[in-house]
Amino acid sequence: MRQLFGTDGIRGIAGEYPLDQATTFAVGVALARWIGSAHLEPEVVIGMDTRESSQWIAEHVAGGLSRERVRTRFAGLITTPGLAHTAKTGPFAAGVMISASHNPYRDNGIKIIDHGGFKLPDEQEHALETHLFSFLALGQTPQPHKLIADPNLDRAYLDHLAQTLPGGIDGMRIAVDGANGAASDLAPQLLERLGARVECIHCAPDGRNINLSCGSQHLESLRAKVLEMGADLGVAYDGDADRALFVSHSGKIVDGDAVLLLTALPLHASGRLKEVVATVMSNLGLELALKRHGIGLVRTAVGDKYVLEEMQRRDAPLGGEQSGHVIYRDYATTGDGMLTTLRVLDVMRSSGQDLDKLTAELTTYPQLLVNVRVKERRPLHELDKVSAEIRRAEAEFGEAGRVLVRFSGTEPLARVMVEGPALDRVEFNARAIAAAIRGEIGE
C-alpha cells in the first residue's frame, strides 16, 4: 500500500515532511533509480507553478536525480498538462511537476508523469516509495541542483494547443481568471494568438496569492468581470491549470459536468463517442441528459487518473470530473484546462450557440457534500447505524437520487454526498448519515 502518494502525487505543507528538503531530494533519487531499473533515457523534465516554495522543491528533486546521474531540463512555470505534453513529446524518461493544484500557497506537491505523458499507476508509485524510504534511511545530506528555465519547452506546448483549433476565434471576447497560477501568462498568450480579445484577472502571481479568493474555486470575481465587459464567456483555472470552469455571457456557472455534456454531443453525432467516463461525484442530471441522447455514463473513483485509466480500457475519447478536470484523449493524456477552453470554444463556434443554449438541457439535481472528521476508517458495513441511514436514504430516493459515502484518500475525513430532486430531503439525509458517522467513528 502506498504511504506518500495520494490520488494526485505527493502533497503537503512545503517545508514539512514529506515536502521537506531531505524527502524531496530522496524523491529525485528514487525516480532516478526507477528510471535506471527500467532502462529508460536518463533525462527528466521538471516544471512548477507559482508558489514561493516551488523553485527550491524543484531544485532538491533535481539534486536527487543528479546524484544518480540523471540529467534534468527545467520548463520553469508551466501547467501540469503542459509538463505532461513535454514529457511525452521530448526525449524524457519522465516529467516532474511541482504543484499543489487548487490548494493554498503554503501547500505544495510533487506529481510524477511517465514518458508516455501519463500519471504513474499505483504500483509504480509504490515502487518509488520503496526506493525513497531505502535512501532516506541512510540519512545523507541533500544537495540541491540549480535550475535555469528553458523557454522553448512551454512554447512547444502552446504551439500544440493552437494547432487543435486551426480556425481561430477571431473577435471573441473572453475574460480569464488565471488563479495567479501557472496559466496566468500562458492562457492569455494562447487565446490572443488565436484572435480573441482577452481581459485577464488574477494573473499577477507573487508566490503567495495562488488560488487566493480566485480561480476555479472562487468564481465570483470572474462572473462580475464577464457581466461588466459583456464577454462571450469567462474561464477560470486552478493553480496548475489542469482544470477549467466557465461563466456564460449571462453569468451562469458552467461546471465540468456541463462541459462534458456540451462536448460529448458533437462527438456522438460524428459516431466517435458512445459513452462518457466520469466519477462518482458527477451529478445525476448529467447521466440523465446523456441518456436522452443514447450516450452512456461510466463512473469511476474520484481522481482524474482513474478516469483516464477507465477511458483507456474502453477506448473512450471523453471523460472528466465535475470539478473541471476534463480529458480529451484525442489531444492529451491528462486533464488540461487550456485545452478544455479550446474545445468549448470550438463547439460554440461550430454550432453558433452560446454557453447558455449549449447547456440548457442539463438539469442539475441538488447535491450536498458533508465532510466528517473521523478517528479511524472502518468498513461501512461494520457501522450498523451508518449502514441503516444509507439504506433508508437510498430507499427514499430510488432511481431519482444517489447516496455516496467514502473516506478521503488524503485526510481523516468521511465524505457524505447525497443528491436528489428536492433540496430539503437531500439536506436531511446527508446530515442524518453524517450524524451517524460522528456517533460511531467521529473525533
C-alpha positions as CSV (number, residue, x, y, z in Angstrom):
1,M,0.0,0.0,0.0
2,R,1.3,3.5,-0.9
3,Q,2.3,5.7,2.1
4,L,3.2,9.0,0.4
5,F,1.4,9.1,-2.9
6,G,-2.3,10.1,-2.8
7,T,-4.7,10.4,-5.7
8,D,-2.6,13.1,-7.3
9,G,1.0,12.6,-6.3
10,I,2.7,13.6,-3.0
11,R,1.1,16.6,-1.3
12,G,1.6,18.5,2.0
13,I,2.8,21.7,3.6
14,A,6.0,23.0,2.0
15,G,9.0,22.5,4.3
16,E,7.3,19.8,6.4
17,Y,7.5,16.1,5.8
18,P,7.0,14.7,3.1
19,L,7.9,18.0,1.4
20,D,11.0,18.8,3.5
21,Q,14.4,19.0,1.9
22,A,15.6,15.5,2.7
23,T,12.4,13.8,1.3
24,T,12.1,15.9,-1.8
25,F,15.8,15.1,-2.6
26,A,15.0,11.4,-2.0
27,V,12.2,11.6,-4.5
28,G,14.7,12.5,-7.1
29,V,17.0,9.7,-6.1
30,A,14.1,7.2,-6.1
31,L,12.9,8.4,-9.5
32,A,16.4,8.1,-10.9
33,R,16.8,4.5,-9.6
34,W,13.4,3.6,-11.0
35,I,14.5,5.0,-14.4
36,G,17.7,3.0,-14.3
37,S,15.9,-0.2,-13.5
38,A,13.5,0.4,-16.4
39,H,16.5,1.2,-18.7
40,L,14.9,4.5,-19.8
41,E,16.6,7.6,-21.2
42,P,18.4,9.3,-18.3
43,E,16.8,12.7,-18.6
44,V,13.8,14.2,-16.8
45,V,11.9,17.4,-17.4
46,I,10.8,19.4,-14.4
47,G,8.1,22.2,-14.2
48,M,6.4,24.1,-11.5
49,D,3.6,26.5,-10.6
50,T,4.0,29.9,-9.0
51,R,4.2,29.0,-5.3
52,E,7.2,30.5,-3.4
53,S,8.3,27.0,-2.4
54,S,8.2,25.5,-5.9
55,Q,11.7,26.5,-7.0
56,W,13.5,25.0,-4.0
57,I,11.5,21.8,-4.2
58,A,12.2,21.5,-7.9
59,E,16.0,22.0,-7.2
60,H,16.0,19.4,-4.5
61,V,14.3,16.8,-6.7
62,A,16.8,17.8,-9.4
63,G,19.6,17.3,-6.9
64,G,18.5,13.7,-6.2
65,L,18.3,13.0,-9.9
66,S,21.8,14.5,-10.5
67,R,23.2,12.4,-7.7
68,E,22.2,9.3,-9.6
69,R,23.5,10.8,-12.9
70,V,20.1,11.6,-14.4
71,R,20.0,14.9,-16.3
72,T,17.3,17.5,-15.9
73,R,15.8,20.1,-18.1
74,F,13.7,22.8,-16.5
75,A,10.5,24.1,-18.1
76,G,10.1,26.7,-15.4
77,L,6.5,28.0,-14.9
78,I,4.2,25.7,-16.9
79,T,0.9,24.0,-16.4
80,T,0.7,20.3,-15.3
81,P,-0.8,19.3,-18.7
82,G,1.9,21.3,-20.4
83,L,4.5,19.4,-18.4
84,A,2.8,16.1,-19.4
85,H,2.8,17.1,-23.1
86,T,6.5,17.9,-22.8
87,A,7.4,14.6,-21.1
88,K,5.5,12.7,-23.9
89,T,7.0,14.6,-26.9
90,G,10.5,15.2,-25.7
91,P,13.5,12.8,-25.0
92,F,12.5,12.3,-21.4
93,A,12.1,9.3,-19.2
94,A,9.6,11.2,-17.0
95,G,8.3,14.5,-16.0
96,V,8.1,16.0,-12.5
97,M,5.5,18.8,-11.8
98,I,5.9,20.8,-8.6
99,S,2.4,22.0,-7.7
100,A,-0.5,21.5,-5.2
101,S,-3.1,22.4,-7.8
102,H,-6.0,24.3,-6.2
103,N,-4.6,24.3,-2.7
104,P,-3.3,27.5,-0.9
105,Y,0.3,28.6,-1.4
106,R,1.6,27.0,1.8
107,D,0.9,23.6,0.4
108,N,2.8,22.1,-2.5
109,G,3.2,18.7,-4.2
110,I,5.1,16.5,-6.5
111,K,3.4,14.9,-9.5
112,I,5.4,12.4,-11.5
113,I,4.5,11.7,-15.1
114,D,5.9,8.9,-17.2
115,H,7.5,9.1,-20.6
116,G,4.1,8.5,-22.3
117,G,2.6,11.6,-20.6
118,F,0.5,9.6,-18.1
119,K,0.5,9.9,-14.3
120,L,2.1,6.9,-12.7
121,P,-0.1,4.0,-11.8
122,D,-0.3,3.0,-8.2
123,E,2.1,0.1,-8.4
124,Q,4.8,2.3,-9.9
125,E,4.3,4.8,-7.2
126,H,4.7,2.0,-4.6
127,A,8.0,1.0,-6.2
128,L,9.2,4.6,-6.0
129,E,8.3,4.7,-2.3
130,T,10.4,1.6,-1.7
131,H,13.5,3.3,-3.3
132,L,12.7,6.5,-1.4
133,F,12.5,5.0,2.1
134,S,15.6,3.0,1.4
135,F,17.6,6.1,0.6
136,L,16.1,8.2,3.5
137,A,17.3,5.5,5.9
138,L,20.9,6.4,5.0
139,G,20.5,9.9,6.5
140,Q,22.5,11.7,3.8
141,T,22.6,15.5,3.4
142,P,20.6,16.7,0.4
143,Q,22.4,18.7,-2.3
144,P,20.1,20.8,-4.5
145,H,20.8,21.4,-8.2
146,K,20.4,24.9,-9.5
147,L,17.8,25.1,-12.4
148,I,17.6,27.6,-15.2
149,A,14.4,27.5,-17.3
150,D,14.4,26.6,-21.0
151,P,11.7,28.9,-22.6
152,N,11.4,26.6,-25.7
153,L,9.6,24.0,-23.7
154,D,6.4,25.9,-22.9
155,R,6.4,27.5,-26.4
156,A,6.2,24.0,-27.9
157,Y,3.2,23.3,-25.7
158,L,1.4,26.4,-26.8
159,D,2.1,25.5,-30.4
160,H,0.5,22.1,-29.8
161,L,-2.6,23.7,-28.3
162,A,-3.0,26.3,-31.1
163,Q,-2.9,23.5,-33.7
164,T,-6.0,21.9,-32.2
165,L,-8.1,25.0,-33.2
166,P,-6.8,25.9,-36.6
167,G,-9.7,28.2,-37.5
168,G,-9.1,30.5,-34.5
169,I,-11.6,32.5,-32.6
170,D,-11.4,36.0,-34.1
171,G,-13.2,38.7,-32.2
172,M,-14.5,36.6,-29.3
173,R,-14.4,38.4,-26.0
174,I,-13.1,36.3,-23.2
175,A,-12.5,37.0,-19.5
176,V,-9.7,34.9,-18.0
177,D,-9.1,34.2,-14.3
178,G,-5.5,32.8,-14.1
179,A,-5.8,32.0,-10.3
180,N,-2.4,33.7,-10.0
181,G,-1.0,30.4,-11.1
182,A,0.7,28.6,-13.9
183,A,-1.8,29.7,-16.6
184,S,-1.5,33.4,-15.7
185,D,0.7,34.2,-18.7
186,L,0.2,31.2,-20.9
187,A,-3.6,31.3,-21.2
188,P,-3.9,34.9,-22.4
189,Q,-1.0,34.3,-24.8
190,L,-2.8,31.4,-26.3
191,L,-6.2,33.0,-26.6
192,E,-4.8,36.3,-28.1
193,R,-2.7,34.3,-30.5
194,L,-6.0,32.6,-31.8
195,G,-7.7,36.0,-32.2
196,A,-9.6,36.5,-29.0
197,R,-9.9,39.8,-27.1
198,V,-8.8,38.9,-23.6
199,E,-9.2,40.6,-20.2
200,C,-7.3,38.8,-17.5
201,I,-7.9,39.0,-13.8
202,H,-5.7,37.3,-11.1
203,C,-2.8,37.0,-13.5
204,A,-0.2,38.6,-11.3
205,P,1.4,35.8,-9.2
206,D,3.6,36.9,-6.2
207,G,4.3,33.4,-4.8
208,R,1.7,33.7,-2.1
209,N,-1.5,34.6,-3.9
210,I,-2.1,31.5,-6.0
211,N,-5.8,30.4,-5.7
212,L,-6.3,33.2,-3.1
213,S,-10.0,34.1,-3.4
214,C,-9.7,33.5,-7.2
215,G,-9.6,30.7,-9.8
216,S,-11.8,27.8,-10.3
217,Q,-12.9,27.5,-6.7
218,H,-13.9,31.2,-6.4
219,L,-15.9,32.3,-9.5
220,E,-17.5,35.4,-8.0
221,S,-14.9,37.9,-9.4
222,L,-14.9,36.2,-12.8
223,R,-18.6,36.4,-13.0
224,A,-18.6,40.1,-12.2
225,K,-15.9,40.7,-14.9
226,V,-17.9,38.8,-17.6
227,L,-21.0,40.9,-16.8
228,E,-19.0,44.1,-16.6
229,M,-17.3,43.7,-20.0
230,G,-20.1,41.9,-21.8
231,A,-17.8,39.0,-22.5
232,D,-18.9,36.0,-24.6
233,L,-17.7,33.8,-21.8
234,G,-15.3,33.7,-18.9
235,V,-12.9,30.9,-17.9
236,A,-11.2,30.2,-14.6
237,Y,-8.3,27.9,-14.0
238,D,-6.8,26.5,-10.9
239,G,-3.2,26.8,-9.8
240,D,-1.7,24.3,-12.2
241,A,-4.4,24.8,-14.9
242,D,-5.4,21.1,-15.2
243,R,-9.0,22.2,-14.7
244,A,-11.2,24.9,-16.0
245,L,-14.7,26.2,-15.1
246,F,-16.7,28.7,-17.2
247,V,-19.1,31.5,-16.8
248,S,-21.6,32.2,-19.7
249,H,-22.3,35.7,-21.0
250,S,-25.4,35.9,-18.8
251,G,-23.4,34.9,-15.6
252,K,-24.4,31.3,-15.5
253,I,-21.8,28.9,-14.0
254,V,-20.8,26.1,-16.3
255,D,-19.0,23.3,-14.4
256,G,-17.2,20.1,-15.6
257,D,-20.4,18.1,-15.9
258,A,-21.9,20.8,-18.3
259,V,-18.6,20.8,-20.3
260,L,-18.8,17.0,-20.6
261,L,-22.3,17.2,-22.0
262,L,-21.8,20.0,-24.5
263,T,-18.6,18.5,-25.9
264,A,-20.0,14.9,-25.9
265,L,-22.9,15.7,-28.2
266,P,-20.9,16.6,-31.3
267,L,-18.6,13.7,-30.7
268,H,-21.6,11.4,-30.5
269,A,-23.2,12.9,-33.6
270,S,-19.9,12.1,-35.6
271,G,-20.0,8.5,-34.4
272,R,-16.8,8.9,-32.3
273,L,-18.4,8.6,-28.9
274,K,-20.8,6.0,-27.3
275,E,-20.2,6.7,-23.6
276,V,-18.6,9.3,-21.3
277,V,-16.4,8.4,-18.3
278,A,-16.9,10.5,-15.1
279,T,-16.5,10.0,-11.4
280,V,-19.0,9.1,-8.7
281,M,-19.3,12.8,-8.0
282,S,-20.8,13.8,-11.3
283,N,-24.3,14.9,-11.0
284,L,-27.2,12.6,-11.7
285,G,-28.5,15.3,-14.1
286,L,-25.5,14.7,-16.4
287,E,-26.3,10.9,-16.5
288,L,-29.9,11.6,-17.4
289,A,-29.1,14.2,-20.1
290,L,-26.6,11.9,-21.8
291,K,-29.1,9.0,-21.6
292,R,-31.7,11.1,-23.6
293,H,-29.2,11.2,-26.5
294,G,-28.3,7.5,-26.2
295,I,-25.0,8.1,-24.5
296,G,-23.9,6.0,-21.5
297,L,-22.1,7.3,-18.4
298,V,-19.5,5.2,-16.7
299,R,-18.4,6.2,-13.2
300,T,-15.0,5.7,-11.5
301,A,-13.4,6.6,-8.2
302,V,-12.6,10.3,-7.6
303,G,-9.4,11.3,-9.4
304,D,-8.6,12.1,-13.0
305,K,-6.0,9.3,-13.2
306,Y,-8.8,6.8,-12.5
307,V,-11.0,8.4,-15.1
308,L,-8.1,8.2,-17.7
309,E,-7.5,4.5,-16.8
310,E,-11.1,3.7,-17.5
311,M,-11.1,5.7,-20.7
312,Q,-8.1,3.7,-21.9
313,R,-9.8,0.4,-21.1
314,R,-12.9,1.5,-23.0
315,D,-11.2,3.5,-25.8
316,A,-13.4,6.4,-24.7
317,P,-12.4,9.8,-26.1
318,L,-14.0,11.9,-23.4
319,G,-14.1,11.8,-19.6
320,G,-13.7,14.1,-16.6
321,E,-14.8,15.4,-13.3
322,Q,-17.4,17.9,-12.1
323,S,-14.6,20.0,-10.7
324,G,-13.4,20.9,-14.2
325,H,-10.8,18.2,-15.0
326,V,-11.8,17.2,-18.5
327,I,-9.7,14.7,-20.6
328,Y,-9.8,14.7,-24.4
329,R,-7.8,11.6,-25.3
330,D,-7.5,12.7,-29.0
331,Y,-5.3,15.5,-27.9
332,A,-3.9,14.9,-24.4
333,T,-3.0,12.4,-21.7
334,T,-4.4,14.3,-18.7
335,G,-6.9,16.9,-17.8
336,D,-6.0,20.3,-19.4
337,G,-7.8,23.5,-18.6
338,M,-6.5,25.4,-21.6
339,L,-7.3,22.6,-24.0
340,T,-10.8,22.3,-22.4
341,T,-11.2,26.1,-23.2
342,L,-10.4,25.5,-26.8
343,R,-12.8,22.5,-27.1
344,V,-15.6,24.6,-25.6
345,L,-14.8,27.5,-28.0
346,D,-14.8,25.1,-30.9
347,V,-18.3,23.8,-30.1
348,M,-19.6,27.4,-29.6
349,R,-18.0,28.4,-33.0
350,S,-19.2,25.4,-35.0
351,S,-22.8,25.4,-33.5
352,G,-23.3,29.2,-33.5
353,Q,-24.7,28.9,-29.9
354,D,-23.6,30.4,-26.7
355,L,-23.0,28.5,-23.4
356,D,-26.5,29.2,-22.1
357,K,-28.1,27.4,-25.1
358,L,-25.5,24.6,-25.2
359,T,-26.1,23.7,-21.5
360,A,-29.8,24.4,-21.4
361,E,-30.9,20.8,-21.2
362,L,-28.7,19.9,-18.2
363,T,-30.8,19.9,-15.1
364,T,-28.6,19.9,-12.1
365,Y,-30.0,17.9,-9.2
366,P,-29.5,19.4,-5.7
367,Q,-26.3,17.8,-4.3
368,L,-24.8,18.2,-0.8
369,L,-21.3,17.1,0.3
370,V,-20.7,16.9,4.1
371,N,-17.2,16.2,5.5
372,V,-17.0,14.4,8.8
373,R,-13.7,14.2,10.7
374,V,-13.1,10.6,11.9
375,K,-10.7,9.0,14.3
376,E,-10.5,5.7,12.3
377,R,-11.5,4.2,9.0
378,R,-13.7,1.2,9.3
379,P,-15.6,-0.6,6.5
380,L,-19.1,0.9,6.3
381,H,-20.8,-2.5,6.6
382,E,-19.3,-2.7,10.1
383,L,-21.1,0.6,11.1
384,D,-24.7,-0.5,11.8
385,K,-26.2,2.9,12.3
386,V,-24.4,4.4,9.3
387,S,-25.5,1.5,7.1
388,A,-29.1,1.8,8.3
389,E,-29.2,5.5,7.4
390,I,-27.7,4.9,4.0
391,R,-30.2,2.2,3.2
392,R,-33.1,4.4,4.4
393,A,-32.0,7.3,2.1
394,E,-31.4,5.0,-0.9
395,A,-34.9,3.5,-0.4
396,E,-36.5,7.0,-0.2
397,F,-34.8,8.3,-3.4
398,G,-34.9,5.1,-5.5
399,E,-33.6,5.9,-9.0
400,A,-34.2,9.6,-8.6
401,G,-31.3,10.1,-6.3
402,R,-27.8,8.9,-5.2
403,V,-26.0,8.4,-1.9
404,L,-22.2,8.1,-1.8
405,V,-20.1,7.7,1.4
406,R,-16.4,7.3,1.1
407,F,-13.2,8.1,3.1
408,S,-10.8,10.7,1.9
409,G,-7.5,9.4,0.5
410,T,-5.5,12.3,2.0
411,E,-7.3,13.5,5.1
412,P,-9.0,11.9,8.2
413,L,-12.4,12.6,6.7
414,A,-15.5,10.7,5.7
415,R,-17.2,12.3,2.8
416,V,-21.0,12.1,2.5
417,M,-22.6,13.0,-0.8
418,V,-26.3,13.0,-1.3
419,E,-28.3,14.2,-4.4
420,G,-31.9,14.0,-5.3
421,P,-34.8,16.1,-6.7
422,A,-35.7,18.0,-3.6
423,L,-33.1,20.1,-1.7
424,D,-34.8,19.7,1.7
425,R,-34.6,15.9,1.6
426,V,-31.1,15.9,0.3
427,E,-30.0,18.1,3.2
428,F,-32.0,15.9,5.7
429,N,-30.5,12.6,4.5
430,A,-26.9,14.0,4.2
431,R,-26.9,15.3,7.7
432,A,-28.6,12.2,9.1
433,I,-25.8,10.0,7.6
434,A,-23.1,12.4,8.8
435,A,-24.5,12.4,12.3
436,A,-24.5,8.6,12.3
437,I,-20.8,8.6,11.3
438,R,-19.9,11.1,14.1
439,G,-21.7,8.9,16.5
440,E,-19.7,5.8,15.6
441,I,-16.3,6.9,14.5
442,G,-16.2,10.7,14.7
443,E,-13.4,12.5,16.5
